[in-house]
Amino acid sequence: MFKKRDVVLISSCNYTMHTENVLNAQIITDEIAKSGAKVLFVESLGLKTNPVLGSTGAYKVGKRLLDFANLIFKGLSKPKKNIFVLSLVRLPFENISIIKRINQKLITYFVSKYARKYLREKPILWIFLPTGHFLIDTLDHSVSIYHNVDDYSEVPNVDKKYVLSEQDKILEKADIVFAVSPVTADSFKEKVPPKKVFYLNNVANFSYFNRAVKEKLSIPSDMKPILKEGKPTVGFMGNLASYKENLELLYDVIKDTPKYNYVFLGPVGSGETSTNIEGLKSLSNVYMFGPKPYKTLPSYFKYWDVALIARRRNKANEGGFPLKYFEYLSSGLPVVVTGIQSLKEFSVNPNLGSIADTKSEFINALEYWIKMKSDDPNEWKRRLKERLSIARSNSWEKRMKDFDRIISKYL
């Protein structure tokens, strides 16, 4: 189907991110482009109606202004074959009606202009942020999709009432709705005809991350001193933000397990200015390596013993599905995760890892997996085989077929 239809993708992120993260919209764009279709990737215009101070916010504003200037003078950027990246500037205070109308007219003008220039007629309109609902009315397209990957109303510093109102509009207008969380999918089915809502959890690039199991990858230079200590290594990769991860629980667990080393990869407090990790940084067995290029992640995962996801049990986390979950499993790692409902379909499987919500449960779970790896290699291999089997069935290759099947049936 993607060989017949091009795509306008209204993203929830930038195609090239300073945090080194690779998220749903980027992966889907790359997969569609590989199939031969062209993608007009419209970088995130954000959800916040008012500007928020902070280093991350300042960086994003500065980059967006520079990208928009490049657009005016040089045209679209083309980072890969079949991918055209459009960066626009959105005026703040969009909850004021006149500013909202100006933004919508400007966005419609540029998206329509470049869709006509680079794409075939009637592209698929694939929208990740609810604030893009107006394009369903203003852009000529063949099918409209709302792809929900987070509970956007729970993102820090957004106008919750405004975001929920925008989401109600896009749920009503979109032809197809994808949700990565079963909790979110169920809530959507109460608002719109259930037949147009599809629960499709986040998945991973299995063959890419499985390199951590299959290949002899070199030890990253900053991991070498840690491994020389001879302690088991527990790892975390992703945005270490306080509204997502339970930093207090992590501190208590790590403080009471000095026999393990803990490695953190990724940005701190991206999208949130209040995250404080000074307590974690004060612990001698904590190593904060910051964002790492996507291409290096399998090399880190290969030398970890266990991965963890200490998500807070709140609406923000129930509305999403951590991309890292199947990336960890594809790398062969058992995952110790808090009991968030959005992951429970998988996390209850004792071969994939453990559910832990308290300090003692986390410590016991880590000890269980680390002891198994060192003392019972046959059982470890048996569990590993099951982890890889389930990870393989939750790959982007399979998910793209799901998208193709659903969209093709609609068309």
N, C-alpha and C positions, 0 to 999 in steps of 0.2 A: 504493500500500500504506500509506503514512504517513497517508492520509486515513481509513484504517480502524482504525489502531492508534496509541495513544499510546505514549510512551517514558519509561521510567525510565533516566536516564543517570548512571552512577557515574563521575564525571570524574577526570582526572589533574591538574586545575588548578582555579582559582577562576573563576567566570564573569566577574567584574570583577577584573582583576589590576593590582596596583600597578606592575608592570613595563611596562605598556601592551602586552604581547604579546597576540596573538590566536592561539590554538592549535586543534588538531583538534577537541577536544570542544566548544569554543565555536562554531566554524563549523558543525559538524554540527548542533548544537542549533538555531542560527538557521535553517539550511536546512530542518530538519524542521518547525519552528514556522511557517515561511512556507507550507508545504504544507497547513497546517490542523490538524496533529496538535498535541497538548499534550505538553510535555516537563517532567518533574520532574528538574531538574538538581541533582545532589548534589555539592557542591563537594568537592575533593580532601581525603581524610582522611590523605593522606601515606603514605609507605612506611617512614619511620624509626621503629624501635621505641623508641628513646631520644631525648630532646630534644637538639638541637644548638644551641649558642650561636652568635650572629652577628646582625648587624643585620637581614638578610633573614628569618631564622628568628624573631627577636623580633617583627618586624612581622606575620608570618603568624599567630603565636600570639595576639598582641593583637587582630588583626582577627577571627580565628575566635571568640575569647571574646566580642567585641562583637556579632558576627553571631548567635551562639548566644543571647545575651541578648535581642537583637531578636526572634529566633524565638519565644522563650518569651513575651514580652510583646506582640509585634505580629503574629506569624505570618510566613509566608513572604514573601520579597521577590518582586516581579513586574516585572523590568526591561523586558520586552517582551511583546507579545501572545503568548499560548500558552506562555510560559516561566515556570516557578516554580522559584526557587532555594532550595535547602535547605542550610544551613550547620550542621554538627554538630561537636561537640568529641569527640575520641577520646583516651582515657586513654593516657599513655605506658607504655612497658615491655610492649608487647603480646606479646612473646615469652614472657611468663609466662602460663600457660594460663588461670588464673582471670580475669586482666585481659582477655585475649582474648575469653573468653566474655561478660564484662560488656559490652565494646564491641560485640560482635556482636548481643547482645540489644537494646541501646539503639539501634543503627543500624537494625536490623530494625523496631523499634517505630515510629520516626519515619518511615522510608521507607514502610512499609506504611500508616501513618496518612494521610500526605499523598497517597499514590498513590490510596487509596480515595476521598479527598475531592475530588481534582481530575482524575483520569484515568479513562478508560473501563476496563472489565474486561480483564484479561489483557494488560497492556501489554508491549511489547518491553523486555527487560532488557539494556541496553547497558553493559558494564563496561570501563573503561580500566585500572584498577589490579588486579593479581592478587589483592590482599588482599580484594577484594569477592566472592570466589567463594562465600562462605556464603549470599549473597542468592539464589543459584540454588536453594538448598534451602529457603529460608524465605519467599520472596516469590512470590506467585501471578503467573505471567507466561505469555506465549505462545511466546516463543523467547528464548534467552539467547545473548549475543554477548560474546566477549572480543576487544577491539580493542587490539592491542599496538602502541605507537608508539615504544618505547624498549627497550633492554636494561636493565630496571630493576635487575638485580642489580649493574650497574656504576655506578649512581648513587652519588656520594660519601656516605659516612656511613650507608649502610644495612647491615643484617645480610644479607650475600649469601646465606648458606645458607638463612636464613628466607625471603627473597624467592623464591628458586628453588623452595623447597618449596611456597610458596603458588601459584606459577605452574604447577607440575605439577598441582595440584589443579584450578585453573580450566581448564586445557587439557583435562583429563579430563571435567569437568562441562559445559562450554559446548557449545551446539549448533553454533555457528558461530564460527570464529576468523579475524579479520582481522589481517594483519601488514603494516606499511608498508615493511619491509626484506625483500629477497629472501633474504638470509642467514638472518634469523630465521624466515621462512616455511619454508625448507628444514629448519631444525633442528626446528621444530614437527612437520613431517610425519614425522619419525623417531620421534616420541613418541605421536602419535595418528593415527587414520585420515586419510590425506592429503585425502580428499574434503571434509572439513569445514574445511580450512585454505585461505585465499585471500590471495594476495599482491596488495595494492592500495597502490601508493606514494602518498605525500603529493602533493597537488596545490595549485593556487592559484585564487583568485578572478580569473579571467582578465580579465573585462571591467572589473573595478575597477582592477587594476594596469596594464592596457593604456591607461588614461588618460594615463600617462606618455609614451606614444607619440602618442596621438591628440589630446590636449587641450593648450591653452596654459595650463599651470599656473603660478601665480606662484612666483617663487624664494623659498624660505624665508628669513627674515631672517638667520639664522645662516649660511646658505650664501653670501650676497652678498659678504662680504669675501673669502671663499675664491675665488670665481669671478673676482673682480676681479684676482687675481694672474695669471690667464691660464694656470695649470698644468692639465693633465689631472687629473681627480678619480677616485680609486678608492674604492669604498664597501663597507661591511660593515654588516649589520643583524642583530641577534639578541643572544642571551646570550653575552657574552664571558667564558666560563669556561675555566679552564686544563685541565680534564679533557676539554673538547670541542675548543677551538681551540688550535693550536700557536703559542703566544705568542712563543716563542723564534724560530721561523721568521718570523713576522710582523715582529718587531723587526729581524731581519737584512735582510729584504727592504726594509722601509721606510727603514732607515738608509742603505742603498745606492742608493736612488732618490729623492733630494731634489727631482728635477724633477717629481715627482707629489705631490699632496696626498691624504691618506687621511682619510676621514670614517667614524666609528664611531657607529652608532645602537643603543641598547638598553642593558640592564642589564649590570653587571659582576659576574661570579661569583655569579649567582643560583643558590641551592642548594648553593653551595660556598664555604667561608670562606677558602680558601687562595689564591685567585686574586690575583696581583700584577701590576698593569699600570704600575707606576712607570717601567719602562724605556720602554714605548711613549709614555707621557705626556711623557717628557723630550725626545722628538723634535719638532722645530719644524714638521714637515709632517704631524703627527697632530692631529686634531680629535675630541675625545670629547664628543659631544652628549647622551649619556644616552638614556633611553627617550623615545620620541616617540609621540604618539597615532597609532593605526592609520590614521586618516583623512588624515594628512599624509604618509604614506610615498610615494605616487606622486609628490608634489611634490619629494621628495628624489631619488628614483631618476631622475627626468627629467633631472637636471643632473649625473649621474654618467656616466663613460665606460665603466667596467668594474666588475663586482662580484666579490668574492672570498669563498671559503669555505676556510679553512686548517684543515680538520679533522684532528685526530690520527688516525692509523691504528691504532685500538684497538677493543676489543669494544664499548665504549659507543657509538661512532659507527657501527660496522657494524650495530648493532641498531636504528638509526633512519634517517630520511630527512628531511633538512632542509626544512622548509616553505618557507624562503626561496628555495630553488633555482628553483622555478617562478614564484615571485613576481618574482624578478629577470628571468627569461626573458620573462614576460608584460609586463614594463616595457621590453623590448627590449635588455636588458643581456647581453653575453656574460659567462660566469661562469668564472673561473679557480679550480679546485678541486683539492684533493689527491685522490689515487687511491683513495679509499675504495670498497670493493666495492659498497656499497648504492646508490651513484650511478652505477656504471660503465655500466649499460644506456644511460644518457643522456650521461654526460660524455665518452664516447669519440667522440661525434658532433662533428666539427670545426667545425660551424656554430654549436654551442651555447656553445662556449668552449674551454678548454684544461685538460689535467690537468698538475699540477705538484707535485712533492714536495720539491724542493730550492730553495735560494735562487736559483740561476742559472736554473732552470726557471721559477720564478715571475716573475723579472725579465724573462726573454725573452718569456714569454706576455703579460705586461702590455704590453710594448713592441709586440708583434705586433698586438694589438687596438687600441691607441691610435694606432699608425701607420696602420693600415688606415682607421680612422675619419676621420683628417685627410687622408690622401694618396690613398685609393682609395674614394671615396664610393659608386661603383657596386657594388663588391664588398661593402662594408659593408651596403648595402641588400639585396643578394641574401642574405647571411647573416642579416640581420634578418628577412627574410620567412620563412626556415626556422625561426628561433627562435620567432617568433610562431605559426607553424603547429603546432609541437610543443607549445608552451605551451597553445594553445587546446584541443588534444586531451587535455590533462591539467588540466582545470578541475574545480571543485567541482560544476558543473552535471552533467558527465559522471559524476563519482564518485558522486553521489547516485543516479543511475540504476543504477549498478553495485550499490550497496547495496540498492536497491529490488528489483532483479532477483534477487539472491541470497537475500534474506530472504523475498521472496514465494514463491520456488520451495520454500524450506524449509517455509513455512506451508502 
